[in-house]
């Protein structure tokens, strides 16, 4: 029987988020005002964590929420597949536009669409790998594939954009299958743009049909962005960001293509380079974020504060909180807590206290795994317990 993990909770903080918000509004100093807003947000997170921990007890409400979560996951999966099919269709349409117009700015959008298709395939593969994992081979699951997939997508996108803006490619840094997918059109963008500028043979012609295709692309991507951003799923969040970037790049692709036709021919190839530079900066930022996650970056002080609050409210017989560590284990956190109990407690009591604390933490939405270490004194350093690598 699962023990009641909420019965011993005695919140140590009685200040409400509304009180902190009122205090923030009357402050004239911007730093003090920001501090109160942060405290209000932290208190809201305390309340949210408390609600998550109480969901350990299965009730009709918790079962309903579980079904709702499964429903949202199903919708997210279908939306990812729809995005993949949409990107394939847009890739074909954009290729037709490039063939008919000869626009270099639109050609840079073709590179973007080619990478979108690659990204969709990677996300689909990662989702399937996580869902169909073999617990005998991957006992802790394969959720760490998520940041790895996001980094790979950012690497492909950034590499394609870089090749569309620079003069050379370091083939030693490119995996062969990435070359085939991401570099095929990108090489043509830079070489054709430079060739046209040098030889002064820039010619762009936009028909109404090609213009309508590009406008339809922008509207479609904007619609997909508004849908995907509503979901908290990490893969759909990266798709939402990709759709938003596509809206910007396709809009400026149309703009530079039209300016190249009606104002100055060289604005078209120059626009292709500017679009690639924008996409490059965006995906370098994404890649750097995912590298820190893959490397096991520590959690923010606010996350650690939330975990400490859970420990403080857990059990009156918990004498000290020695250490609270939280670091990325995939997109969520792995938590290590060292607590001190009375040495007179029986093994059964110590076990029940530590296990219930572990259950509480693992029921938090941002925690992947939690480990609770129990001790009876403060005479040692937790860092000395494990090998330093």
ChimeraX attribute file (.defattr): number of C-alpha atoms within 10 A of each C-alpha:
attribute: neighborCount
match mode: 1-to-1
recipient: residues
	/A:1	3
	/A:2	8
	/A:3	10
	/A:4	11
	/A:5	19
	/A:6	19
	/A:7	10
	/A:8	11
	/A:9	15
	/A:10	12
	/A:11	13
	/A:12	9
	/A:13	10
	/A:14	7
	/A:15	11
	/A:16	13
	/A:17	21
	/A:18	14
	/A:19	11
	/A:20	19
	/A:21	17
	/A:22	13
	/A:23	15
	/A:24	22
	/A:25	12
	/A:26	9
	/A:27	13
	/A:28	9
	/A:29	9
	/A:30	10
	/A:31	11
	/A:32	13
	/A:33	17
	/A:34	14
	/A:35	13
	/A:36	21
	/A:37	20
	/A:38	17
	/A:39	18
	/A:40	22
	/A:41	16
	/A:42	17
	/A:43	20
	/A:44	15
	/A:45	17
	/A:46	20
	/A:47	13
	/A:48	14
	/A:49	21
	/A:50	21
	/A:51	14
	/A:52	17
	/A:53	20
	/A:54	17
	/A:55	19
	/A:56	18
	/A:57	14
	/A:58	11
	/A:59	10
	/A:60	9
	/A:61	10
	/A:62	15
	/A:63	13
	/A:64	12
	/A:65	13
	/A:66	14
	/A:67	12
	/A:68	12
	/A:69	12
	/A:70	12
	/A:71	12
	/A:72	15
	/A:73	15
	/A:74	12
	/A:75	13
	/A:76	19
	/A:77	19
	/A:78	12
	/A:79	17
	/A:80	21
	/A:81	16
	/A:82	13
	/A:83	21
	/A:84	21
	/A:85	14
	/A:86	18
	/A:87	24
	/A:88	16
	/A:89	14
	/A:90	23
	/A:91	22
	/A:92	13
	/A:93	17
	/A:94	22
	/A:95	17
	/A:96	15
	/A:97	23
	/A:98	21
	/A:99	13
	/A:100	15
	/A:101	20
	/A:102	18
	/A:103	29
	/A:104	31
	/A:105	32
	/A:106	32
	/A:107	28
	/A:108	32
	/A:109	29
	/A:110	25
	/A:111	27
	/A:112	28
	/A:113	23
	/A:114	24
	/A:115	25
	/A:116	27
	/A:117	22
	/A:118	21
	/A:119	24
	/A:120	22
	/A:121	15
	/A:122	17
	/A:123	25
	/A:124	16
	/A:125	14
	/A:126	21
	/A:127	19
	/A:128	12
	/A:129	15
	/A:130	16
	/A:131	12
	/A:132	11
	/A:133	15
	/A:134	13
	/A:135	10
	/A:136	8
	/A:137	9
	/A:138	10
	/A:139	9
	/A:140	13
	/A:141	17
	/A:142	19
	/A:143	19
	/A:144	18
	/A:145	19
	/A:146	21
	/A:147	22
	/A:148	19
	/A:149	19
	/A:150	25
	/A:151	22
	/A:152	17
	/A:153	23
	/A:154	25
	/A:155	20
	/A:156	25
	/A:157	29
	/A:158	26
	/A:159	23
	/A:160	28
	/A:161	32
	/A:162	23
	/A:163	25
	/A:164	29
	/A:165	24
	/A:166	14
	/A:167	11
	/A:168	11
	/A:169	13
	/A:170	7
	/A:171	9
	/A:172	7
	/A:173	8
	/A:174	14
	/A:175	10
	/A:176	11
	/A:177	9
	/A:178	17
	/A:179	15
	/A:180	10
	/A:181	17
	/A:182	25
	/A:183	26
	/A:184	14
	/A:185	20
	/A:186	27
	/A:187	22
	/A:188	17
	/A:189	29
	/A:190	25
	/A:191	16
	/A:192	16
	/A:193	26
	/A:194	16
	/A:195	13
	/A:196	17
	/A:197	15
	/A:198	10
	/A:199	9
	/A:200	11
	/A:201	12
	/A:202	23
	/A:203	15
	/A:204	23
	/A:205	16
	/A:206	19
	/A:207	11
	/A:208	8
	/A:209	11
	/A:210	20
	/A:211	16
	/A:212	13
	/A:213	15
	/A:214	21
	/A:215	16
	/A:216	13
	/A:217	23
	/A:218	20
	/A:219	14
	/A:220	16
	/A:221	25
	/A:222	18
	/A:223	14
	/A:224	19
	/A:225	22
	/A:226	13
	/A:227	14
	/A:228	22
	/A:229	17
	/A:230	11
	/A:231	16
	/A:232	12
	/A:233	15
	/A:234	13
	/A:235	22
	/A:236	22
	/A:237	16
	/A:238	19
	/A:239	25
	/A:240	22
	/A:241	17
	/A:242	21
	/A:243	25
	/A:244	20
	/A:245	21
	/A:246	24
	/A:247	21
	/A:248	16
	/A:249	25
	/A:250	25
	/A:251	20
	/A:252	19
	/A:253	26
	/A:254	23
	/A:255	17
	/A:256	28
	/A:257	30
	/A:258	21
	/A:259	17
	/A:260	25
	/A:261	20
	/A:262	12
	/A:263	12
	/A:264	13
	/A:265	21
	/A:266	22
	/A:267	21
	/A:268	29
	/A:269	28
	/A:270	18
	/A:271	25
	/A:272	28
	/A:273	23
	/A:274	21
	/A:275	27
	/A:276	28
	/A:277	17
	/A:278	15
	/A:279	22
	/A:280	23
	/A:281	14
	/A:282	17
	/A:283	24
	/A:284	17
	/A:285	12
	/A:286	19
	/A:287	23
	/A:288	13
	/A:289	15
	/A:290	23
	/A:291	15
	/A:292	13
	/A:293	23
	/A:294	18
	/A:295	12
	/A:296	17
	/A:297	16
	/A:298	17
	/A:299	17
	/A:300	10
	/A:301	10
	/A:302	14
	/A:303	18
	/A:304	17
	/A:305	15
	/A:306	19
	/A:307	21
	/A:308	17
	/A:309	17
	/A:310	20
	/A:311	21
	/A:312	18
	/A:313	18
	/A:314	22
	/A:315	19
	/A:316	11
	/A:317	13
	/A:318	18
	/A:319	14
	/A:320	17
	/A:321	16
	/A:322	17
	/A:323	15
	/A:324	16
	/A:325	17
	/A:326	23
	/A:327	21
	/A:328	21
	/A:329	21
	/A:330	20
	/A:331	21
	/A:332	18
	/A:333	24
	/A:334	22
	/A:335	23
	/A:336	17
	/A:337	22
	/A:338	18
	/A:339	21
	/A:340	19
	/A:341	20
	/A:342	14
	/A:343	11
	/A:344	9
	/A:345	12
	/A:346	9
	/A:347	10
	/A:348	8
	/A:349	13
	/A:350	19
	/A:351	14
	/A:352	12
	/A:353	19
	/A:354	22
	/A:355	16
	/A:356	19
	/A:357	22
	/A:358	20
	/A:359	18
	/A:360	24
	/A:361	25
	/A:362	21
	/A:363	20
	/A:364	19
	/A:365	13
	/A:366	15
	/A:367	21
	/A:368	20
	/A:369	19
	/A:370	21
	/A:371	18
	/A:372	20
	/A:373	16
	/A:374	18
	/A:375	17
	/A:376	14
	/A:377	14
	/A:378	13
	/A:379	7
	/A:380	10
	/A:381	9
	/A:382	13
	/A:383	9
	/A:384	8
	/A:385	8
	/A:386	7
	/A:387	6
	/A:388	6
	/A:389	3
